[in-house]
């Protein structure tokens, strides 16, 4: 009878450990999926940032090449404050 209880306890411990391993494997799979998604987001954002930086460089070049007479008027922060200040 005592051996039967020991075997039952051993089986219970094994089942418990197996359930924990399964839970850990599921959590790991979810984390791997999350990392893959985040990696895709980061790659897309890096590409977007590079595109925006190129566009900004082009805008700066256009501003530098414009004739001051026909270009953008200089901006004075203190003189050109909006009326709500």
ZIUR-V76739 format. One record per pair of residues at least 6 apart in sequence whose ideal C-beta (glycine too) atoms are under 6 Angstrom apart, sorted by sequence separation. I is the first residue (numbers start at 1). J is the second residue. If there is no record, write none. Layout:
# ZIUR-V76739
i=I j=J
i=I j=J
This chain:
# ZIUR-V76739
none
